[in-house]
Amino acid sequence: MTAPKSAAPQPCIFCVAFTTENARETHTLFRNDLALVMLNRYPYTNGHLMIAPRAHEARLFDSTDDSLRALIGLTAESQRILSDVYHPDGFNVGMNFGQIAGAGVADHYHMHVVPRWSGDSNFMTVTARTRLVPEELDVTFDKLVPHFKNIRKELFQS
């Protein structure tokens, strides 16, 4: 399943996740003053995460050094946690800048961390515009959130 398209402007999912009280509602696994980690609501695989800076910016070069350090540190921690919990065979890690490049949220950049397993791709996305993900988001959230509570604090020290 892909994100539904709407003519009406939608609030930024990352900005909402930074301000909401209910982390489960936005599937936010970790957040601090600089960045957050959340589950992708339309995942390619189980454990598909997004890491975003607090600042609502469209381009990396607009970010502060602290934001960039937090982004890459959380990307590394996310990969480590996903490795420990899901034992994938590999990862796709990357970013899309601008709608033309495939960014679903074009004006607030973010990193995707997608665990991959041998044989996990299927024809459904191509033929039916549908993704088969065997685990519900709330189950994934419950598996991962305890690991993000123990995240290394030194990631955010200059």
N, C-alpha and C positions, 0 to 999 in steps of 0.2 A: 504494500500500500504506500502511496506517496502522499505528501502533504496536500490537502485540498487547496485549490486556488479560489480566491475571493476578490471581488472588485473593491470592497471596502478596505481601507487601510487597517492593518492589525497592529496591536501593540507589540513591541519587541519582546520576544520570548525570554531573552537573556536579561533585559532590564526588569521584566516582571519577576523573574526568578531571583534577582538580587533583592527585591523589596518584599516579596511575599513571606508571610509567617510560616506557611505550611510547605515545607520542603518536599513532602510526598506529592503534593498537588502538582508541582512543577517538575518532579523527579530530579530534584537537585541533590546530589550526593555530597557536595562540599562547596563552601563559599567562604571567602574572607574579604578583606578590604580591596584586594587586587583582582581576584578572578574567581571563577566557579567551574564546577564540573557537573554536568547533568546528562541524563539519559536522552538519547534521541527518541522522540515520540514516534518516528517513522523509521525504525532501524533496518539496516541491511542484514545484520546478524545480532544474536544475543550479545549484550554488553556494548553495543554501539554508543560511544560517549562523545560529548561535545565539551570543549574547554573554551571559555570566553573570558576576556578581560572585563572588568567593571565598566571601564570607559566605553561609551557608545561611539565606536570609531569604525570606519569602513576599511582602513588601510593600516598595515603594520607600521609603516614609517611615521604615522601620526602618534604612535604609542610612546609612553615613557619607558626607560630602561627597566624600571621595576615591574611594569606590566608585562613586558616581554620576558623577563626572567621568570615571573610567576606562570606565564602561559607555558613556557617550555618545561619548567619544573613540574607543573601539574600534568602535562602530557606524559612525561617520563613516569611519574607516580601512577598515573592511570594505566599505562602499559604494564607496569610491574604488578599492580593489583589485579588487572584482568588476567595476566599470566598465572598468578597464584590461584585465582578462583576458577577460571575456565580452561586453562591449559590449551590455548589455541596453538595452531601450527605456524601462525604468522600474523602480521598486522598490516592494515592500510592506515597510514597516518597522513593527513593532509588538510589543505584549506582551498576554498574557492573564493575568489574576489570578484564581486559583481555578478549581477543576474545572468549576464551572457556567459559567464564561466561556470554557472551551475549553483551559485550561492542561493540557498533558500531564504536566508536572512542576509540580504546584500549590504545593509548599512551598519551591521555590528559583526565584525569578523570573528571567526571562531575556528578552532581546530577539531577535526574529527579523528577519533581513534576507533578503528573497527577491527575487532578480532576476526581472524579467518581460520578455517579448517579445510583440510583436503576434502574436496568434493562438496563444499558448502554452496557453490553457485548452482543455480537451477534456471530452467527456461521460463519460469513463471513471470519474472520481471520483464522479460523481453516480449512474451506472447500475451500476457494478460495484465500487464502493468500492476502486478501484485507481488508482494514479498511474503514468503513463508518464514515466520520466526516462531520456533516452538515454545518459547518462554514468554509469559505475560510480563509487561513492564513492571508491575508491582512485585512480582517474584524476583526479577532482576534487581530492582531497587533494594529489596530486603536482603539479598545476597551480598550486595556491594557496599551498602551504607556503613556497616560496622568497620570495614577496612578503611574507608575514607575518614572515619573518626580518629584513626590512629596515624594520620598522615604526618610526615616529617615536617616539623616546624622550621627547620633550618633552610628549607626551600625558599623561604620568604625573607631571609635576612640578607642585607646588602653586604 
